[in-house]
Amino acid sequence: MKKSAMIAVAILVVATMGLGAFRLQAQGPEANPVNPFAGKVIEVHYKHSSYSEGLQNVELKTFDGRRFLVGREIQDNYREGLETWFAMDDVALITIHKDVDDLNKRTKQAAKPE
């Protein structure tokens, strides 16, 4: 193989490796700014309990290697309006509601005895 052909192959290999590394980096969780809960009202259901909490302005955050749902409490309790962090390991289910009124209506319906 000629020296110029070897150089061309080497450049192609290096360029391909660089693009592959960029693609892997772009797919990582920190590089993806998309927030599936942006502008939504969600209800977080605990894994080992029948309780749930309503949140709005929710983000996914990482603290000390753990993932959390972070948002403002919206249901009528002592934490209403406070920023609350829920560990994703403790979350069994996330329900997305149309708005705060929809969440309140549905939780009141669920609380009614049959």
C-alpha positions as CSV (number, residue, x, y, z in Angstrom):
1,M,0.0,0.0,0.0
2,K,1.3,3.4,-0.9
3,K,2.2,5.8,1.9
4,S,-0.6,8.3,0.8
5,A,-3.2,5.6,0.8
6,M,-2.1,4.5,4.3
7,I,-2.4,8.1,5.5
8,A,-5.9,8.5,4.0
9,V,-7.0,5.3,5.7
10,A,-5.6,6.5,9.0
11,I,-7.4,9.8,8.7
12,L,-10.6,8.0,7.9
13,V,-10.3,5.7,10.9
14,V,-9.5,8.6,13.2
15,A,-12.4,10.6,11.8
16,T,-14.8,7.7,12.2
17,M,-13.7,7.1,15.8
18,G,-14.2,10.8,16.6
19,L,-17.7,10.8,15.1
20,G,-18.6,7.6,17.0
21,A,-17.4,9.1,20.3
22,F,-19.4,12.3,19.6
23,R,-22.6,10.2,18.9
24,L,-22.2,8.3,22.2
25,Q,-21.6,11.5,24.1
26,A,-24.7,13.1,22.6
27,Q,-26.9,10.2,23.6
28,G,-26.0,10.3,27.3
29,P,-28.5,11.6,29.9
30,E,-26.7,14.9,30.6
31,A,-26.5,15.8,26.9
32,N,-30.3,15.3,26.3
33,P,-32.0,18.5,27.6
34,V,-35.5,17.1,26.8
35,N,-37.7,17.0,29.9
36,P,-40.8,14.8,29.4
37,F,-42.5,16.5,32.3
38,A,-42.0,20.1,31.3
39,G,-45.2,22.1,31.7
40,K,-47.1,19.0,32.9
41,V,-49.0,18.3,36.1
42,I,-48.0,14.8,37.4
43,E,-49.0,12.5,40.2
44,V,-46.2,10.5,41.7
45,H,-47.3,7.1,43.2
46,Y,-45.0,5.6,45.8
47,K,-43.7,2.1,45.4
48,H,-44.5,0.7,48.9
49,S,-47.5,2.8,49.8
50,S,-50.9,3.8,48.6
51,Y,-50.0,7.5,48.8
52,S,-49.4,9.8,45.9
53,E,-48.4,13.4,45.5
54,G,-49.2,16.0,42.8
55,L,-46.3,18.0,41.3
56,Q,-45.9,20.7,38.7
57,N,-42.8,22.3,37.1
58,V,-41.1,18.9,37.3
59,E,-37.5,18.2,36.3
60,L,-35.3,15.1,36.5
61,K,-32.2,15.8,38.6
62,T,-29.3,13.8,39.8
63,F,-27.9,14.1,43.4
64,D,-25.2,11.9,44.8
65,G,-25.6,9.4,41.9
66,R,-29.4,9.0,42.4
67,R,-32.1,10.3,40.1
68,F,-35.0,12.4,41.5
69,L,-38.2,13.9,40.3
70,V,-38.2,17.5,41.5
71,G,-41.2,19.8,41.4
72,R,-43.6,22.0,43.3
73,E,-46.3,20.3,45.5
74,I,-49.8,21.2,44.3
75,Q,-52.1,19.2,46.5
76,D,-53.7,20.7,49.6
77,N,-51.2,19.6,52.3
78,Y,-48.5,21.2,54.4
79,R,-46.0,21.0,51.6
80,E,-48.2,22.8,49.0
81,G,-46.0,25.1,46.9
82,L,-42.7,23.7,48.3
83,E,-40.0,22.2,46.1
84,T,-40.1,18.4,46.7
85,W,-37.6,15.7,45.6
86,F,-38.9,12.2,45.0
87,A,-36.2,9.5,44.6
88,M,-36.9,7.6,41.4
89,D,-36.1,4.3,43.2
90,D,-39.3,4.9,45.3
91,V,-41.6,5.7,42.4
92,A,-43.9,3.0,41.2
93,L,-46.1,5.0,38.8
94,I,-46.3,8.5,37.3
95,T,-49.6,9.8,36.0
96,I,-49.8,12.8,33.8
97,H,-52.8,15.0,34.2
98,K,-54.3,17.8,32.0
99,D,-54.0,20.4,34.7
100,V,-54.3,20.9,38.5
101,D,-58.1,20.9,38.4
102,D,-58.0,17.5,36.6
103,L,-55.7,16.1,39.3
104,N,-57.8,17.4,42.1
105,K,-61.0,16.1,40.5
106,R,-59.6,12.7,40.0
107,T,-58.1,12.3,43.4
108,K,-61.4,13.4,45.1
109,Q,-63.2,10.8,43.0
110,A,-60.8,8.1,44.0
111,A,-61.2,9.0,47.7
112,K,-65.0,8.7,47.7
113,P,-66.3,5.5,49.3
114,E,-68.2,3.2,46.9
